[in-house]
Amino acid sequence: MSLSEKIKAAGVVGSGGAGFPTHVKSQSKVEFVIANGAECEPLLHKDLELLIREPEEVIKGLRLMMQATSAKKGIIGVKRKYEERLKGLSSALKGTDIQLHWLGDFYPTGDEYILVYEATKRLIPPQGIPLDVRVVVNNVETLRNVSLADQKIPVTSKYITVAGAVKHPSTFSVPIGLSFDEAIAAAGGATVSEYAVFVSGIMMGKLETDMSRPIIKTCAGLVVLPVDHRLIQRKSLPVESMHRIGKSACDQCSFCTEFCPRYLLGYDVQPHKVMRSLGFTATGEQVWNQWAQLCCSCGLCTLYACPEDLYPKEACDKAKFDLKSAGIKWNGNREVEIHPIYDGRHVPLKQLMGKLGIAEYDVPAHFQEREFLPKQVHLPLLQHVGEPALPLVKKGQKVRKGEVIAEPATNKLGASIHASIEGTIAAVGQEIIIEQ
């Protein structure tokens, strides 16, 4: 089997949040393979803990991807502030042709456009992907899974951080399909009676109140916050209300644009102009919506830059949706030139956490070795970019851990799903439930 076939068989997808099937990337031909260990979401540390615990597996996965893509150079992007804790990684790299690229502690260093520029000085073309500049980027956990796939070990577990309002903020390796409730209990439980969680991060993650939901392949962690926290209240506001407030209160100060990471890289993203679209008819909206199409939805404009606490990121999300629905493609300036003050306007992570009101939760979340024995796991058939996997099992069937239970349809983009525990199939629908 080729590496691509092994990766596909193991169900490896992007573990940093996007969930793109990795076997597709392994078929590319590039000059650079970059391991993304920037991990810029506040309070999440799963990539750091993985690099401390399994540096060799990450390096093996990176080398395998380099060989498959004919890349001449491998780069691991990590934050310099962790240099002392990553001595094991540095040692493992001695004598290899893979280099560490030390990154600053600012948000969002993990954005592919920023990481590629920082590591190679190449600028991805507007609306492009790293492949356009002969680069492939993979999260460090994805590369660890590539190494395991080469050994014919499928993806059945996930590194996650459980942080925020919990007794013992920690990082774990958990069975995919484990409930949020069980993950939070492993961190000692919540320190407040009523809470909600940001899944995979405060800035770009999803707010969730249903603690029975499962950990999936793309989950980076759970940030637990009290229900009366300002961030929970803001995120819970109906989108229509966010737009109505923006329509009436935006004074066009342009702070959202001036702090936009993509704007500072030279891309024509101007959230303050997009905010104008909220006050126009459908015809007028198209004029202003175009400034949103290169937005990466990092959330910095809404949660940090806006002095009036408005919602420019959500306005950009609406603009992109409206333009896509209307079949309007981006046709802007393709010339990209770094903003003169790019290096001087980065937002330090500690400063961002202060603005978010979560500085009290900024504590280490070291890896805890723990055996999880869930009585039940829920495995959604869509844990990746593409089409849902098709079930291969029926209710009442017994399965072994690691057994493939769903796979992509022929010639469709997707990823296989494997049993994360041994047990009996209890239900098959949009998710497969396994009970011990």
WOJOTA-V617777 format. One record per backbone hydrogen bond with DSSP energy under -0.5 kcal/mol. CO is the residue of the C=O (numbers start at 1). NH is the residue of the N-H. If there is no record, write none. Layout:
{{CO	NH} {CO	NH}}
//
This chain:
{{2	6} {3	7} {4	8} {5	9} {6	10} {7	11} {7	12} {8	11} {8	416} {10	155} {12	22} {12	23} {14	17} {19	385} {20	14} {21	24} {21	25} {22	26} {24	27} {25	28} {31	72} {31	73} {32	136} {33	75} {34	36} {34	138} {35	37} {35	77} {36	140} {41	44} {45	49} {46	50} {47	51} {48	52} {49	53} {50	54} {54	58} {55	59} {56	60} {57	61} {58	62} {59	63} {60	64} {61	65} {62	66} {63	67} {64	68} {65	69} {66	70} {66	71} {69	30} {73	33} {74	99} {75	35} {75	77} {76	78} {76	101} {77	37} {78	103} {79	82} {80	83} {82	86} {84	87} {86	90} {87	91} {88	92} {89	93} {90	94} {91	94} {93	96} {97	74} {99	76} {100	102} {101	78} {103	80} {104	106} {105	349} {106	109} {107	347} {108	111} {111	115} {112	116} {113	117} {114	118} {115	119} {116	120} {116	121} {116	122} {117	121} {122	124} {125	128} {129	132} {130	133} {130	135} {131	134} {134	31} {134	32} {136	34} {138	36} {139	143} {140	144} {141	145} {142	146} {143	147} {144	148} {145	149} {146	150} {147	151} {148	151} {148	153} {149	152} {152	154} {154	156} {156	176} {158	174} {160	172} {161	163} {161	222} {162	170} {163	224} {164	166} {165	191} {170	162} {171	368} {172	160} {172	174} {174	158} {175	178} {177	378} {178	215} {179	183} {180	184} {181	185} {182	186} {183	187} {184	187} {184	189} {185	188} {187	168} {189	167} {194	227} {196	225} {197	199} {197	208} {198	200} {198	201} {198	223} {199	206} {201	205} {206	199} {208	197} {209	211} {210	213} {211	181} {213	180} {215	177} {216	219} {220	161} {221	200} {222	163} {222	224} {223	198} {224	165} {225	196} {226	229} {229	233} {230	234} {231	235} {232	236} {233	237} {234	237} {238	241} {238	242} {239	243} {240	244} {241	245} {242	246} {243	247} {244	248} {245	249} {246	250} {254	258} {255	259} {257	260} {260	264} {261	265} {262	266} {262	267} {263	266} {264	339} {267	269} {268	270} {270	273} {270	274} {271	275} {272	276} {273	276} {273	277} {274	277} {275	278} {276	279} {277	280} {281	285} {282	286} {284	287} {284	288} {285	289} {286	290} {288	291} {289	292} {290	293} {291	270} {292	295} {299	303} {300	304} {300	305} {301	306} {306	309} {311	315} {312	316} {313	317} {314	318} {315	319} {316	320} {317	321} {318	322} {319	323} {320	324} {321	325} {322	326} {323	328} {324	327} {327	329} {339	342} {341	344} {341	345} {342	345} {346	348} {347	107} {348	352} {349	353} {350	354} {351	355} {352	356} {353	357} {353	358} {353	359} {358	361} {359	362} {361	363} {366	171} {367	369} {368	370} {370	372} {371	373} {375	436} {377	379} {377	434} {378	380} {379	432} {381	383} {381	389} {390	407} {394	397} {397	425} {399	423} {400	403} {403	419} {405	392} {405	393} {406	417} {407	390} {409	412} {413	387} {417	405} {417	406} {419	402} {423	399} {424	435} {425	396} {427	433} {430	381} {431	429} {431	433} {432	379} {432	434} {433	426} {433	427} {434	377} {435	424}}
//
